[in-house]
Amino acid sequence: MLSHLLHMQGIDSVVIESRTREQIESTIRAGVLEQGTMDLLHEVGLGQRMAAEGALHTGFDLSFNGGRHRIDLKALTGHSITVYAQHEVIKDLVGARVSANAQLEFGVSDTSLHGLDTESPSIRYVKNGEVREIVCDFVVGCDGSQGISRSAIPESVRMDYQRLYPFGWFGILVEAPPSSDELIYARHERGFALISTRSPNVQRMYFQCDPKDSVENWSDDRIWSELHARVDQADGWKVTEGKIFQKNIVGMRSFVSSVMQHGRLYLAGDAAHIVPPTGAKGINLAINDVLILAEGFKQFYREGKNESLDRYSETALKRIWRAEHFSWWMTSMLHQFDDASPFQQQMQLSELAYVTASRAAATALAENYVGKAAVH
């Protein structure tokens, strides 16, 4: 996305990717797009397939105490979300860059960063057995939590904040029609569950589990029994079963690097921050980061000024901490904690009852969910 935004401003860039194009386009990932992300894709000419194939949701359900309660996003905020998987967004973006004859270096290895404190940093890597080097004005690390970029910022100038959660999500992909027209977030005494969708024929479902568990311990029958126990309703509604063709366990953590820039290096997305998926913020935070960077680079090349780039960390972290809090809050309200006392469990239920009964509380949730919460 950053490369595409820079291209629209006449600024050249090179994308360096360790995996192949086929790998990044075929890795199935979640995707709840905020209103701002949806709007941006339309503005840059890449919203057609999202509009045609994505599922526009004007609300979602909170399930607890045996009942379901709808949060009407559209009525509360005037905005909606679209369920459109991240790998589909990647396909659209890669296609746009290829059509523009952009330089995309897929399948590289042994990447290293050099001269970040100079005005001409460089990136070295190996492709097809050949060592290559790119000398550039800036380096943007969009290489995720396990990449090399964040570690290139000295620990002496960086403060990292982290919260590890004592549970994970067991995720499945299912060949089945949708169980529900909208997402269902369920709090149950057996643990959290989420009923989501990917397409008219493929559905995504999750349930809270031990992060150290193994998928081999879960037969299809055991999975369906657990999901039915957590989300089926007394009125006869049941989750729709189908052929399970993917199982995985995802750990949960919150993470923020307090410094997202060093010299001519800038971090964006998971390289700088991680959120638990409960708040559906990951891809949207990454998009917000690169929007800020694109504006900063535009100011640098058009006006020769560094003000926006110099304030990048400060500007981006305002939205990041808001999303971190929202994701932590949703996670804390909906999951079972092994060490939670009966008092704490009642506090969770009280919070859910308040959020679903108070228009003011529901509006606050909805504003954060669609990405329209105020950030100062």
SEMAR-240544 format. One line per field, with one value per residue (C-alpha): residue in one letter; x, y, z. Coordinates in Angstrom, 3 decimals. Layout:
% SEMAR-240544
residu = A,...
x = X,...
y = Y,...
z = Z,...
//
This chain:
% SEMAR-240544
residu = M,L,S,H,L,L,H,M,Q,G,I,D,S,V,V,I,E,S,R,T,R,E,Q,I,E,S,T,I,R,A,G,V,L,E,Q,G,T,M,D,L,L,H,E,V,G,L,G,Q,R,M,A,A,E,G,A,L,H,T,G,F,D,L,S,F,N,G,G,R,H,R,I,D,L,K,A,L,T,G,H,S,I,T,V,Y,A,Q,H,E,V,I,K,D,L,V,G,A,R,V,S,A,N,A,Q,L,E,F,G,V,S,D,T,S,L,H,G,L,D,T,E,S,P,S,I,R,Y,V,K,N,G,E,V,R,E,I,V,C,D,F,V,V,G,C,D,G,S,Q,G,I,S,R,S,A,I,P,E,S,V,R,M,D,Y,Q,R,L,Y,P,F,G,W,F,G,I,L,V,E,A,P,P,S,S,D,E,L,I,Y,A,R,H,E,R,G,F,A,L,I,S,T,R,S,P,N,V,Q,R,M,Y,F,Q,C,D,P,K,D,S,V,E,N,W,S,D,D,R,I,W,S,E,L,H,A,R,V,D,Q,A,D,G,W,K,V,T,E,G,K,I,F,Q,K,N,I,V,G,M,R,S,F,V,S,S,V,M,Q,H,G,R,L,Y,L,A,G,D,A,A,H,I,V,P,P,T,G,A,K,G,I,N,L,A,I,N,D,V,L,I,L,A,E,G,F,K,Q,F,Y,R,E,G,K,N,E,S,L,D,R,Y,S,E,T,A,L,K,R,I,W,R,A,E,H,F,S,W,W,M,T,S,M,L,H,Q,F,D,D,A,S,P,F,Q,Q,Q,M,Q,L,S,E,L,A,Y,V,T,A,S,R,A,A,A,T,A,L,A,E,N,Y,V,G,K,A,A,V,H
x = 0.000,2.803,4.472,1.165,0.548,4.074,3.614,0.520,2.742,5.434,7.838,9.791,10.097,11.281,9.467,11.692,9.872,11.351,8.503,7.303,4.311,2.414,3.119,1.925,-1.195,-2.206,-1.625,-5.192,-5.562,-8.357,-9.573,-12.015,-11.599,-12.564,-14.522,-11.330,-9.529,-12.520,-12.609,-8.875,-9.061,-11.788,-9.851,-6.742,-8.732,-8.498,-11.924,-13.802,-13.161,-13.598,-17.017,-18.002,-16.657,-16.322,-19.123,-20.368,-21.476,-23.499,-23.269,-22.203,-23.562,-22.330,-23.385,-23.387,-25.605,-27.446,-28.611,-27.440,-27.332,-26.666,-24.312,-25.708,-22.582,-24.397,-27.095,-24.619,-21.843,-23.087,-20.303,-19.782,-17.012,-16.232,-15.015,-12.438,-9.415,-5.947,-4.554,-7.223,-6.125,-2.546,-3.606,-5.193,-2.132,0.412,-1.648,-1.658,2.104,2.769,0.504,2.527,5.791,6.982,10.140,9.040,11.775,10.130,11.863,14.934,17.118,19.929,18.535,20.545,20.292,23.227,23.924,20.627,22.204,23.280,21.338,21.965,21.015,21.222,19.626,21.580,19.988,20.454,18.227,18.832,22.200,23.315,24.122,22.293,22.275,19.831,20.965,17.969,16.763,14.668,13.991,10.553,10.397,7.054,8.569,6.431,7.239,9.944,11.684,15.053,13.910,12.880,16.087,18.028,16.816,19.154,17.522,19.067,16.671,13.631,11.116,9.001,5.670,4.163,1.278,1.176,-2.248,-2.602,-4.703,-4.742,-7.273,-7.936,-8.884,-10.570,-11.508,-14.692,-16.372,-19.906,-22.434,-22.378,-23.756,-24.773,-25.171,-22.763,-19.910,-20.708,-18.442,-19.360,-18.412,-19.117,-18.068,-16.060,-14.259,-14.526,-15.659,-15.904,-18.037,-16.759,-16.825,-14.463,-16.761,-20.207,-18.667,-15.784,-16.178,-13.672,-14.314,-12.255,-12.480,-10.324,-7.784,-4.515,-1.799,0.427,-2.206,-1.761,-4.184,-3.594,-5.518,-8.655,-10.704,-13.376,-16.085,-14.446,-14.147,-17.804,-18.880,-16.928,-18.281,-21.863,-21.450,-20.168,-22.363,-25.596,-28.724,-31.757,-34.038,-32.682,-29.977,-26.864,-23.480,-23.412,-21.013,-18.960,-15.695,-12.784,-9.782,-7.454,-6.667,-4.214,-3.531,-2.667,-1.005,-2.279,-0.256,-0.237,3.014,4.122,7.560,7.706,10.144,9.022,11.886,15.654,17.751,16.346,14.501,10.754,8.682,5.108,2.555,3.482,7.139,6.132,2.970,0.853,-2.764,-4.814,-7.250,-10.350,-10.589,-9.943,-7.336,-4.153,-4.388,-6.127,-3.327,-0.779,-2.753,-2.879,0.897,1.633,-0.868,1.080,4.375,3.079,2.141,5.549,7.416,5.232,6.146,9.838,10.017,7.687,8.716,12.067,10.700,11.106,8.481,5.939,8.547,10.149,6.773,5.929,6.259,4.344,1.540,1.173,1.329,-1.785,-3.927,-1.918,-2.458,-6.179,-6.431,-4.267,-6.610,-9.710,-8.265,-7.174,-10.616,-12.493,-10.147,-10.504,-14.290,-14.899,-12.325,-12.165,-9.109,-8.061,-7.186,-10.351,-12.332,-16.144,-16.148,-14.102,-16.347,-19.391,-17.611,-17.221,-20.913,-21.832,-19.661,-21.301,-24.758,-23.932,-22.421,-25.502,-28.058,-26.582,-26.582,-23.658,-21.569,-22.560,-21.610,-18.158,-17.644,-18.958,-16.785,-13.680,-14.689,-15.305,-12.225,-13.938,-13.057,-11.551,-7.767,-6.121
y = 0.000,2.415,1.702,2.324,5.609,6.829,5.900,8.097,10.995,10.247,8.843,5.715,2.773,-0.829,-3.602,-6.357,-9.522,-12.737,-14.925,-15.542,-13.790,-17.084,-17.584,-14.183,-14.305,-17.804,-17.533,-17.273,-14.554,-12.777,-9.384,-6.934,-3.610,-0.408,2.311,4.332,1.372,0.714,4.377,4.412,1.364,3.093,6.374,4.714,2.762,-0.649,-1.061,-2.775,-6.391,-5.618,-4.112,-7.061,-9.953,-8.602,-8.914,-5.505,-5.718,-2.995,-4.623,-7.670,-9.754,-10.133,-13.464,-14.071,-15.546,-17.604,-14.627,-12.572,-8.769,-6.804,-3.828,-1.755,-0.083,1.812,3.232,4.166,5.684,6.004,3.624,-0.077,-2.647,-5.090,-8.637,-9.002,-11.187,-9.653,-11.935,-10.626,-7.053,-8.164,-9.610,-6.294,-4.308,-6.589,-6.532,-2.736,-2.560,-5.086,-3.142,-0.001,-1.843,-1.327,-3.008,-5.915,-8.227,-11.487,-14.508,-12.760,-13.916,-12.685,-9.163,-6.602,-2.869,-0.449,3.261,4.052,7.099,8.515,10.235,7.236,4.042,0.762,-2.660,-5.754,-9.073,-12.240,-13.171,-16.107,-16.620,-13.062,-10.414,-7.187,-3.757,-0.867,2.594,4.764,7.831,5.957,2.428,1.400,-1.816,-3.477,-6.880,-7.952,-8.887,-11.398,-9.171,-7.444,-3.829,-3.322,-4.910,-2.345,0.330,0.329,-0.929,2.036,4.407,2.117,1.143,-1.910,-2.587,-6.065,-8.042,-11.819,-13.441,-16.857,-18.242,-18.590,-18.971,-22.295,-21.345,-23.398,-22.815,-24.582,-25.350,-24.296,-21.516,-18.697,-19.530,-15.902,-12.781,-10.968,-11.774,-13.290,-12.631,-15.102,-15.137,-18.519,-20.200,-22.646,-19.756,-17.237,-18.084,-16.095,-16.957,-15.119,-15.523,-15.502,-16.033,-17.450,-20.932,-20.622,-19.676,-18.810,-19.798,-19.537,-20.637,-19.866,-22.569,-23.297,-21.723,-24.750,-27.180,-29.053,-29.258,-33.030,-33.187,-31.872,-34.127,-32.550,-33.982,-32.497,-29.085,-29.002,-30.138,-27.271,-24.640,-25.839,-25.640,-22.070,-20.403,-22.361,-20.585,-21.728,-20.572,-23.351,-21.436,-23.530,-23.001,-24.535,-27.441,-28.300,-29.807,-28.442,-27.947,-25.911,-25.905,-23.679,-22.203,-18.514,-17.021,-13.726,-10.685,-6.916,-5.206,-1.636,-0.280,3.279,4.331,3.703,5.551,5.768,7.766,7.014,3.865,3.840,0.952,0.213,-2.452,-5.516,-4.503,-1.825,-3.092,-6.197,-6.346,-9.373,-10.099,-9.570,-5.915,-6.565,-3.791,-5.333,-4.532,-1.226,0.009,-0.905,1.069,4.052,3.904,4.008,6.798,8.945,7.959,8.676,12.197,12.671,11.526,13.736,16.755,15.809,15.478,18.365,20.909,19.658,19.557,16.869,17.994,15.250,12.515,13.738,13.457,10.056,8.037,10.610,10.838,7.111,6.087,8.098,5.846,2.755,3.151,3.777,0.552,-1.302,-0.284,-1.249,-4.639,-5.298,-4.259,-6.523,-9.393,-8.883,-8.632,-11.728,-14.337,-16.677,-16.216,-19.254,-17.133,-15.016,-14.973,-15.244,-11.488,-10.802,-13.034,-11.105,-7.871,-9.203,-10.003,-6.628,-4.897,-6.848,-6.096,-2.390,-2.255,-3.887,-1.909,1.601,3.486,5.593,2.509,0.742,3.857,3.927,0.290,0.889,3.975,2.052,-0.958,0.985,3.135,6.463,6.941,10.328,10.383,13.508
z = 0.000,0.827,-2.506,-4.275,-2.418,-3.224,-6.883,-7.004,-5.851,-8.429,-5.821,-6.756,-4.365,-4.321,-2.452,-1.073,0.041,1.402,0.162,-3.382,-4.844,-4.837,-1.140,0.029,-2.146,-1.059,2.712,4.010,6.633,8.451,7.369,8.924,7.156,8.950,7.196,6.643,5.063,2.811,1.792,1.048,-1.210,-3.212,-3.323,-4.768,-7.351,-5.686,-4.118,-6.934,-5.961,-2.265,-3.018,-5.216,-3.151,0.401,2.943,4.094,7.720,9.408,12.834,14.836,17.706,21.267,22.779,26.532,29.245,26.643,24.562,21.583,21.421,18.225,18.069,15.193,13.833,11.094,13.363,16.090,13.952,10.369,9.279,8.594,8.156,5.363,5.862,3.081,3.772,3.992,1.289,-1.074,-0.306,-1.020,-4.393,-5.334,-4.253,-5.924,-9.110,-9.065,-8.566,-11.331,-13.698,-12.900,-13.711,-10.146,-8.908,-6.736,-5.480,-4.361,-2.883,-1.465,1.434,3.693,3.840,5.832,6.485,6.329,6.828,8.519,10.195,6.833,4.047,1.772,3.607,1.732,1.717,0.737,-0.100,-2.120,-5.049,-7.392,-5.715,-6.496,-3.875,-4.653,-3.032,-3.217,-2.133,-1.247,0.644,3.220,4.431,5.702,7.702,6.986,7.777,10.716,14.277,13.290,10.716,10.913,10.960,14.582,15.865,13.793,16.204,19.242,22.428,24.205,22.421,22.382,25.033,24.227,25.942,25.955,27.420,26.898,27.250,28.908,26.059,22.302,19.502,17.828,14.269,11.567,7.947,6.924,3.617,4.524,4.001,6.580,10.009,10.469,8.356,10.707,13.072,16.465,19.461,22.192,25.874,27.447,30.667,28.526,26.837,24.012,20.463,17.229,14.220,11.158,7.381,4.407,1.418,0.616,0.737,3.226,6.876,9.609,13.220,16.392,19.993,23.009,23.817,25.592,23.407,24.109,22.837,19.567,16.648,16.636,19.905,18.235,15.989,13.803,16.059,19.160,17.467,16.473,19.936,21.495,19.096,19.555,23.333,23.181,20.551,19.947,21.170,23.125,20.298,18.078,16.186,15.657,14.065,10.577,10.220,7.145,5.983,8.032,5.757,7.963,11.691,13.541,16.980,17.305,20.373,21.780,22.791,22.828,21.858,21.119,20.280,21.592,18.850,15.275,13.563,13.756,11.322,7.871,9.047,9.755,11.103,10.057,10.903,12.930,12.932,15.452,17.141,17.679,18.829,19.870,17.013,19.165,18.144,14.423,14.237,12.787,9.082,9.791,12.050,9.371,6.779,9.126,9.600,5.886,5.301,7.761,6.124,2.632,3.695,5.297,2.207,0.014,2.164,2.047,-1.741,-2.619,0.007,1.270,4.826,7.488,10.007,9.302,9.146,12.363,14.132,12.647,15.869,17.903,15.339,14.706,18.363,19.241,17.038,17.976,21.732,21.205,19.210,21.717,24.522,22.559,21.593,25.198,26.470,24.043,24.875,28.626,28.456,26.329,27.387,30.341,32.551,34.579,37.592,37.457,40.697,40.702,41.373,38.223,36.150,37.296,36.348,32.797,32.577,34.023,31.420,28.584,29.940,30.111,26.612,25.118,27.163,27.052,23.761,24.956,25.804,22.587,20.613,22.191,21.220,17.701,17.143,18.060,15.979,12.761,13.399,13.990,17.660,18.440,18.972,20.403
//
